[in-house]
Amino acid sequence: MTSQLLELGEFTSAAINAAYAAVLARALGDFDEALRQVESVIPLMTPKLGPILSSLVHLERAASLLALGDVVPAVRESQRIHDEVAQIGALYLHLKADLILAEADCRSGDTTSAVGRLAEHVDYIRSESPNWMIAMYVRAFPRLLGVVARAVGVHELPSHMLSMILPAYAEPAVAAASEVLDPRPLAALSQRLLGRKGSGRRVSDLPRENVCRVQLFGGMEVLTQDGPIASRAWRKRKARLLFAMLVVRRGGDVPTDQILDYLWPEFPEDKALNNLYVVWSAMKHALSPKLLRGEPCPYVERVGTVCHLIRPNVTTDLDAFEDKLIEGKKADHENDAPAAIAAYREVMAIYSGELLPGDIYDDWFRSARDRCKHEYSDAALRLAVLLEAEGDVPEAVQVIRQALVHDPWREDLYQSVLRHQISEGQRSAAIETYLNCRDRLTDDLGIDPSAETNKLYQHVLAMECPDEESQWSLGRRADDKRENFFQGHPLGKVPVRPHL
């Protein structure tokens, strides 16, 4: 039974990895490789893997067939899966199927149907959960950008999703969007994605030497040509908070009504707008204290009903973090281990702590903070694998330990350490690692270690003891805690039995 479960787990991992590799290969323009990846695992698919995983693999096969111009089987397969996943509420797969079908609609000239398909997913797209998937599909199928923008609204497109499209893919996507969007929303989309001038007064043509550098990881620090901005220079707490809101959107438009709802939810609109004017002025003064009255700020801009950064004039460590992640994944996909290692090392160096930690930033930034931490830990795990393959085991271990400092609740990081300690015969250290993992999960999250972690721990217990420490070390730790608990208890010390 155990061997069957292990075999099933291997098939599951192989299928997920193949689907992920197909998305990346297609986004990079290698349609044949994308198809090869998924077709290599389709013969391994069994009913035991379940409908979700099967649908994921077959949808990636349909998308790859469509990219290669084989429209009929792609539509047939996507429509079949679309009808199945819609019944069970699998939002991610439902949207993926409709993206494929929408692209097929566009190829037949029926953009109205394409927009209608994606209009069903507006709330889900705005939630930012499918950001990566949509961006990768737009890179493979440029026409989809205009369809998504028309269905969701240009100003409601998630900024992080747009940032993952990258300029090389953005230009053909914007050009294709002209078939779907009217001139005004098309200009707005172009400005959001490419930084081109849209309607209204803009200052994106100001001198580029006037650059503002912003650190977000570990806490916000802002440096302009006038030097670092001290906390007191913001004058109003919400001026600093507003600037952080614009920075995290990375040049994307932030609708004024979103700002008002977040900063002054209890105020009527007219009073909230007055407050925004005051805070906006304080923010501009902090960023550019030498500005004359009425002069535009080189770093931020408010045009009509939206606010945003002047992105060419503002650089952030978040930009560098995202760029190095993409660079590392691309090199990894191309099996360029040295380039991938170099990029992932940069990711480790940039991430000096949580993105905008502190209560002041919690609500608006929680999603971005959690995403960055997750991507950082994923990059650390991948870097460790690459380093170990290169023979640099000490650095691989150090990378995982560093990641645990920043993300001490990621169970797969503990699993990585455990595997290394098992391979090195470090039984006592492995027991300590397991106990730390268990304590973090149970005490902080209220969950037990997974079956995979417990399986690794059983390997540890089966190892020979190199010293006096016995195989019931876990029981000893538990007994010590128990004895401490009962000290001073009305019933006195309760005897405990060693765990054998």
KOLZA-622759 format. One line per 10 residues: number of its first residue (from 1); for each residue y, x, z of C-alpha. Coordinates in Angstrom, 1 decimal, padded with zeros to 4 digits, always signed. Example, Ala and Ser with C-alpha at 12.3 -4.5 7.8 and 13.67 -1.06 7.14 Angstrom:
1> -004.5/+012.3/+007.8; -001.1/+013.7/+007.1
This chain:
1> +000.0/+000.0/+000.0; +002.4/+002.9/+000.9; +001.7/+004.6/-002.4; +002.4/+001.4/-004.3; +005.8/+001.0/-002.5; +006.7/+004.6/-003.2; +005.8/+004.1/-006.9; +007.9/+000.9/-007.0; +010.8/+002.7/-005.4; +010.6/+005.5/-008.0
11> +010.6/+002.9/-010.9; +013.6/+001.2/-009.3; +015.6/+004.5/-009.1; +014.6/+005.4/-012.6; +015.8/+002.0/-014.0; +019.1/+002.1/-012.1; +019.8/+005.7/-013.2; +018.9/+004.9/-016.8; +021.3/+001.9/-016.8; +024.1/+004.0/-015.3
21> +023.5/+006.9/-017.8; +023.6/+004.4/-020.7; +027.0/+003.1/-019.6; +028.4/+006.6/-019.4; +026.9/+007.7/-022.7; +028.3/+004.7/-024.5; +031.7/+005.2/-022.9; +031.6/+008.7/-024.2; +030.7/+007.5/-027.7; +027.1/+008.6/-027.7
31> +025.5/+005.2/-028.6; +022.1/+006.6/-029.6; +021.8/+008.4/-026.3; +022.8/+005.2/-024.5; +020.0/+003.2/-026.2; +017.5/+006.0/-025.6; +018.2/+006.0/-021.9; +017.4/+002.3/-021.3; +014.5/+002.1/-023.8; +012.8/+005.0/-021.9
41> +012.4/+002.8/-018.8; +011.8/-000.6/-020.4; +008.0/+000.1/-020.7; +008.0/+000.8/-016.9; +009.5/-002.5/-016.0; +007.2/-004.9/-014.1; +007.7/-008.3/-012.6; +007.7/-006.7/-009.1; +011.0/-005.1/-009.9; +012.7/-008.5/-009.8
51> +015.0/-010.3/-012.2; +018.2/-008.6/-011.2; +017.1/-005.1/-012.1; +015.3/-006.3/-015.3; +018.5/-008.1/-016.4; +020.6/-005.0/-015.7; +018.4/-002.8/-017.9; +018.1/-005.3/-020.8; +021.9/-006.0/-020.8; +022.5/-002.3/-021.2
61> +020.1/-002.3/-024.1; +021.9/-005.2/-025.6; +025.3/-003.5/-025.2; +023.9/-000.3/-026.8; +022.5/-002.3/-029.7; +025.8/-004.0/-030.2; +027.6/-000.6/-030.2; +025.3/+000.5/-033.0; +026.1/-002.6/-035.0; +022.8/-004.5/-034.4
71> +024.6/-007.7/-033.4; +021.9/-010.4/-033.7; +019.4/-009.1/-031.2; +022.2/-008.0/-028.9; +023.6/-011.5/-028.8; +020.2/-013.1/-028.4; +019.3/-011.0/-025.5; +022.7/-011.2/-023.8; +022.8/-015.0/-024.1; +019.3/-015.3/-022.6
81> +020.2/-013.2/-019.6; +023.6/-014.9/-019.3; +022.0/-018.2/-018.8; +019.5/-016.8/-016.2; +022.0/-014.9/-014.1; +024.6/-017.7/-014.2; +022.1/-019.9/-012.3; +021.6/-017.4/-009.5; +025.2/-016.5/-009.0; +024.9/-012.8/-010.0
91> +028.6/-012.2/-010.7; +028.3/-008.6/-011.9; +025.6/-009.3/-014.4; +027.2/-012.6/-015.4; +030.4/-010.8/-016.3; +028.5/-008.0/-018.0; +026.7/-010.5/-020.3; +030.0/-012.2/-021.1; +031.7/-008.9/-022.0; +028.9/-008.2/-024.5
101> +029.1/-011.8/-025.9; +033.0/-011.6/-026.0; +032.8/-008.4/-028.0; +030.4/-010.1/-030.4; +032.8/-013.0/-030.7; +035.6/-010.6/-031.6; +033.5/-009.0/-034.3; +033.0/-012.5/-035.8; +036.8/-013.2/-035.6; +036.5/-015.8/-032.8
111> +038.9/-014.3/-030.2; +039.5/-017.7/-028.6; +035.9/-018.0/-027.6; +036.0/-014.4/-026.3; +039.0/-015.1/-024.1; +037.4/-018.4/-022.9; +034.3/-016.5/-021.8; +036.2/-014.1/-019.6; +038.5/-016.7/-018.2; +035.6/-017.9/-016.1
121> +035.7/-014.5/-014.3; +039.4/-014.2/-013.5; +039.0/-014.2/-009.7; +036.1/-011.7/-009.8; +038.0/-009.4/-012.1; +041.1/-009.5/-009.9; +039.0/-008.7/-006.9; +038.6/-005.1/-008.4; +034.9/-005.1/-007.7; +033.9/-004.7/-011.4
131> +036.7/-002.1/-012.2; +034.4/+000.7/-013.2; +032.2/-001.4/-015.4; +035.1/-003.1/-017.2; +036.8/+000.3/-017.8; +033.6/+001.8/-019.2; +033.0/-001.2/-021.5; +036.6/-001.0/-022.8; +036.1/+002.6/-023.6; +033.1/+001.7/-025.7
141> +034.5/-001.6/-027.1; +038.3/-001.2/-027.3; +038.9/-004.8/-028.4; +037.8/-006.0/-025.0; +041.0/-004.8/-023.3; +043.2/-007.4/-025.1; +040.7/-010.1/-024.4; +040.5/-009.2/-020.6; +044.3/-009.0/-020.5; +044.8/-012.4/-022.1
151> +042.2/-014.0/-019.8; +043.5/-012.4/-016.6; +047.1/-011.8/-017.3; +048.6/-008.4/-018.2; +050.4/-008.0/-014.8; +047.2/-009.0/-012.9; +045.0/-006.4/-014.4; +043.8/-004.0/-011.6; +045.7/-000.8/-011.8; +042.7/+001.3/-010.8
161> +040.7/-000.2/-013.6; +043.4/+000.7/-016.1; +043.6/+004.3/-014.8; +039.9/+004.8/-015.5; +040.3/+004.0/-019.2; +042.1/+007.4/-019.8; +044.8/+008.0/-022.6; +042.3/+009.0/-025.3; +040.7/+005.6/-025.0; +043.8/+003.7/-024.1
171> +045.6/+004.1/-027.4; +042.9/+002.5/-029.6; +042.5/-000.2/-027.0; +046.2/-001.1/-027.0; +046.2/-001.0/-030.8; +043.2/-003.4/-030.8; +044.9/-005.7/-028.3; +047.6/-006.5/-030.9; +045.0/-008.9/-032.4; +044.9/-010.9/-029.2
181> +048.2/-010.6/-027.4; +051.7/-011.7/-028.4; +054.4/-009.0/-028.7; +055.8/-009.3/-025.1; +052.5/-009.1/-023.2; +051.4/-006.4/-025.6; +054.5/-004.3/-024.8; +053.9/-004.8/-021.1; +050.2/-003.8/-021.5; +051.3/-000.7/-023.4
191> +053.8/+000.2/-020.7; +051.2/-000.2/-017.9; +048.5/+001.8/-019.7; +050.5/+004.4/-021.6; +053.8/+004.5/-019.9; +055.7/+003.4/-023.1; +059.0/+001.6/-022.9; +058.8/-002.1/-022.5; +061.6/-004.7/-022.2; +064.5/-004.2/-019.9
201> +066.2/-001.1/-018.6; +063.8/+001.8/-017.9; +064.3/+005.3/-016.7; +061.1/+006.9/-017.9; +063.1/+009.2/-020.1; +064.8/+011.0/-017.2; +064.2/+014.8/-016.9; +060.7/+015.7/-016.0; +061.6/+018.6/-013.8; +062.7/+016.1/-011.1
211> +059.2/+015.5/-009.8; +058.2/+013.9/-006.6; +054.9/+015.1/-005.1; +053.0/+012.7/-002.8; +050.0/+013.4/-000.5; +048.0/+010.4/+000.5; +044.8/+011.8/+001.9; +045.1/+012.4/+005.7; +048.5/+010.7/+005.8; +051.4/+010.3/+003.5
221> +053.8/+013.2/+002.9; +056.4/+013.1/+000.3; +058.2/+016.1/-001.3; +061.1/+015.8/-003.7; +063.4/+018.4/-005.2; +065.5/+017.9/-002.1; +062.6/+018.9/+000.1; +060.1/+017.0/+002.3; +061.1/+013.5/+003.4; +061.2/+013.2/+007.2
231> +060.0/+010.0/+008.8; +063.5/+009.1/+010.0; +064.9/+009.5/+006.5; +063.2/+006.2/+005.5; +065.4/+004.4/+008.0; +063.1/+001.3/+007.7; +059.4/+001.4/+008.3; +058.8/-001.0/+005.5; +060.7/+001.3/+003.0; +058.0/+003.9/+003.5
241> +055.3/+001.2/+003.3; +056.7/-000.2/+000.1; +056.7/+003.2/-001.5; +053.1/+003.7/-000.5; +052.2/+000.4/-002.1; +053.7/+001.5/-005.4; +052.1/+005.0/-005.2; +048.6/+003.6/-004.7; +049.1/+001.4/-007.8; +049.7/+004.7/-009.7
251> +052.3/+003.5/-012.0; +050.9/+000.0/-012.4; +053.2/-003.0/-012.1; +053.3/-004.6/-008.6; +054.6/-008.2/-008.9; +057.5/-008.9/-006.6; +055.8/-012.0/-005.2; +052.9/-009.9/-004.0; +055.3/-007.6/-002.2; +057.0/-010.5/-000.6
261> +053.7/-012.2/+000.5; +052.6/-008.9/+002.1; +055.7/-007.7/+003.8; +057.3/-011.0/+004.8; +054.6/-013.7/+004.6; +056.4/-015.9/+007.1; +059.8/-015.9/+005.5; +061.1/-018.3/+002.8; +061.5/-016.8/-000.6; +065.3/-016.3/-000.6
271> +065.3/-014.6/+002.8; +062.3/-012.4/+001.8; +064.1/-011.4/-001.4; +067.2/-010.4/+000.6; +064.9/-008.2/+002.8; +063.4/-006.7/-000.3; +066.8/-005.7/-001.6; +067.6/-004.0/+001.7; +064.3/-002.2/+001.9; +064.4/-001.2/-001.7
281> +067.8/+000.4/-001.2; +066.5/+002.3/+001.9; +063.5/+003.5/-000.1; +065.7/+004.8/-003.0; +068.1/+006.5/-000.5; +065.1/+008.3/+001.2; +063.7/+009.5/-002.2; +067.1/+010.4/-003.7; +069.8/+010.8/-001.0; +072.3/+012.2/-003.6
291> +072.2/+009.1/-005.8; +075.5/+007.4/-006.5; +075.8/+003.7/-006.1; +074.2/+001.9/-009.1; +072.4/+005.0/-010.4; +068.7/+004.5/-011.2; +066.2/+006.3/-009.0; +064.0/+008.7/-011.0; +060.9/+007.8/-009.0; +060.8/+004.0/-008.7
301> +062.0/+001.1/-010.8; +062.3/-002.7/-010.5; +062.4/-004.6/-013.8; +062.4/-008.3/-013.8; +059.7/-009.6/-011.5; +057.7/-006.3/-011.2; +058.2/-003.0/-009.4; +056.5/+000.3/-010.2; +056.6/+004.1/-010.0; +058.1/+006.1/-012.8
311> +054.7/+007.7/-013.2; +055.6/+010.8/-015.2; +058.0/+011.8/-012.3; +055.5/+011.2/-009.5; +052.3/+013.2/-008.9; +049.8/+012.4/-006.2; +046.7/+013.9/-004.7; +045.1/+010.6/-005.5; +045.7/+011.2/-009.2; +044.1/+014.7/-008.9
321> +041.2/+013.2/-006.9; +040.5/+010.6/-009.6; +040.9/+013.1/-012.5; +038.4/+015.6/-010.9; +035.9/+012.8/-010.2; +036.0/+011.8/-013.9; +035.8/+015.5/-015.0; +032.8/+016.1/-012.7; +030.9/+013.0/-013.9; +031.5/+013.9/-017.5
331> +030.4/+017.5/-017.1; +027.4/+016.3/-015.1; +026.4/+013.9/-017.8; +026.7/+016.7/-020.4; +024.4/+018.9/-018.1; +027.2/+021.4/-017.7; +026.4/+022.3/-014.1; +029.0/+025.1/-013.6; +031.8/+022.7/-014.8; +030.5/+019.8/-012.7
341> +030.2/+022.1/-009.6; +033.8/+023.3/-010.1; +035.2/+019.8/-010.5; +033.3/+018.4/-007.5; +034.4/+021.3/-005.3; +038.0/+020.3/-006.2; +037.2/+016.8/-005.1; +036.0/+018.1/-001.7; +039.1/+020.2/-001.3; +041.5/+017.4/-002.2
351> +039.9/+014.9/+000.2; +041.5/+016.1/+003.5; +041.0/+012.9/+005.3; +041.1/+009.1/+004.8; +043.5/+007.7/+002.3; +046.6/+006.5/+004.2; +045.0/+006.2/+007.7; +046.7/+004.2/+010.4; +047.3/+000.6/+011.3; +050.5/+000.4/+009.3
361> +048.5/+000.8/+006.1; +045.4/-001.2/+006.9; +045.5/-004.5/+005.0; +047.0/-003.5/+001.6; +045.1/-000.2/+001.3; +041.7/-000.9/+002.8; +040.0/-001.4/-000.5; +041.4/+001.8/-002.0; +040.6/+003.7/+001.2; +037.0/+002.6/+001.3
371> +036.5/+003.2/-002.4; +037.8/+006.8/-002.2; +035.6/+007.5/+000.9; +032.6/+006.2/-001.0; +033.4/+008.2/-004.1; +034.0/+011.3/-002.0; +030.6/+011.0/-000.3; +028.8/+010.3/-003.6; +030.5/+013.4/-005.1; +029.4/+015.5/-002.1
381> +025.8/+014.4/-002.5; +025.8/+015.2/-006.2; +027.5/+018.6/-005.6; +024.8/+019.5/-003.0; +022.0/+018.7/-005.5; +023.7/+020.9/-008.1; +024.3/+023.7/-005.7; +020.7/+023.7/-004.4; +019.5/+023.8/-008.0; +021.7/+026.9/-008.5
391> +020.1/+028.4/-005.4; +023.1/+028.1/-003.2; +021.5/+026.2/-000.3; +023.9/+027.3/+002.4; +026.9/+025.8/+000.6; +024.9/+022.7/-000.3; +024.3/+022.1/+003.4; +027.9/+022.9/+004.3; +029.1/+020.3/+001.7; +027.0/+017.6/+003.3
401> +028.1/+018.5/+006.8; +031.7/+018.4/+005.7; +031.1/+015.0/+004.2; +029.6/+013.7/+007.4; +032.8/+014.7/+009.2; +034.8/+012.4/+007.0; +032.1/+009.7/+006.5; +029.9/+009.7/+009.6; +028.3/+006.3/+008.8; +026.8/+007.2/+005.4
411> +023.1/+007.2/+006.1; +022.2/+009.0/+002.8; +024.2/+012.0/+004.0; +022.0/+012.2/+007.1; +019.0/+011.8/+004.9; +020.1/+014.8/+002.8; +020.5/+016.9/+005.9; +017.1/+015.8/+007.2; +015.3/+016.7/+003.9; +016.8/+020.2/+004.0
421> +015.9/+020.7/+007.7; +012.3/+019.5/+006.9; +012.0/+021.9/+004.0; +013.3/+024.8/+006.3; +010.9/+023.8/+009.2; +013.9/+023.1/+011.5; +012.2/+020.5/+013.6; +014.5/+020.5/+016.6; +017.6/+020.4/+014.4; +016.1/+017.5/+012.4
431> +015.4/+015.5/+015.5; +019.0/+016.0/+016.6; +020.2/+014.9/+013.1; +018.0/+011.7/+013.3; +019.3/+010.9/+016.8; +022.9/+011.3/+015.7; +022.3/+009.1/+012.7; +020.6/+006.4/+014.8; +023.3/+006.5/+017.4; +026.1/+006.1/+014.8
441> +024.3/+003.2/+013.1; +023.3/+001.3/+016.2; +026.3/+002.0/+018.4; +029.0/+001.7/+015.8; +027.6/-000.6/+013.1; +024.9/-002.6/+015.0; +022.2/-001.8/+012.5; +018.9/+000.2/+012.7; +018.1/+003.2/+010.5; +016.6/+002.3/+007.1
451> +012.9/+002.6/+006.3; +013.7/+005.8/+004.3; +015.3/+007.5/+007.3; +012.5/+006.5/+009.6; +010.0/+007.8/+007.1; +011.8/+011.2/+007.1; +011.7/+011.1/+010.9; +008.0/+010.6/+010.8; +007.7/+013.7/+008.7; +009.7/+015.5/+011.4
461> +007.4/+014.3/+014.1; +004.4/+015.5/+012.1; +005.8/+019.1/+011.9; +004.3/+021.7/+014.2; +006.5/+022.6/+017.2; +007.8/+026.1/+017.0; +008.8/+026.1/+020.7; +008.3/+024.2/+023.9; +009.9/+021.0/+022.6; +007.2/+018.4/+022.2
471> +006.7/+015.7/+019.6; +008.2/+013.1/+022.0; +011.7/+014.5/+022.0; +013.1/+011.2/+020.9; +011.4/+009.6/+023.9; +012.8/+012.3/+026.2; +016.3/+011.6/+024.9; +015.8/+007.9/+025.4; +014.4/+008.5/+028.9; +017.5/+010.6/+029.8
481> +019.8/+007.8/+028.7; +017.7/+005.3/+030.7; +017.8/+007.4/+033.8; +021.6/+007.7/+033.6; +021.9/+004.0/+033.2; +019.9/+003.2/+036.3; +021.7/+005.7/+038.6; +023.5/+003.6/+041.2; +021.8/+000.4/+040.0; +021.1/-002.1/+042.8
491> +017.4/-001.8/+042.0; +017.5/+001.9/+042.3; +016.0/+004.3/+039.7; +013.3/+002.7/+037.6; +010.5/+005.0/+036.6; +010.0/+005.5/+032.9; +007.0/+006.5/+030.9; +007.1/+009.4/+028.4; +006.9/+008.3/+024.8; +003.7/+009.8/+023.3
